[in-house]
Amino acid sequence: MSKDPIQAIEQLTKEIHDHIERQGRNVFKRYPLTFALLATFGVSAVVSGFKGFVDEIDILRDNPLALFVLGVVILLFTGSLYKRLNK
């Protein structure tokens, strides 16, 4: 595979997005409340699941400062990774 795997995933994601946008535009316009509620439920489910996952890790449950520091470190890492990949 000579192509960068991240670039290949991005291209595939773009193609899927474009296809869904062409096919689903009418459905989203006809049922905006339904899709808004489904999206809200999806985000809430992910947040709740992540909270449950974090609660299972003793050091993060018992030490909120460690969780905060870990979150900041991850955000700094992803920000610097984004800058490097965006060049």
Buried (B, 14 or more C-beta within 10 A) or exposed (E): EEEEEEEEEEEEEEEEEEEEEEEEEEEEEEEEEEBEEEEEEEEEEEEEEEEEEEEEEEEBEEEEEEBEEBEEEEEEEEEEEEEEEEE
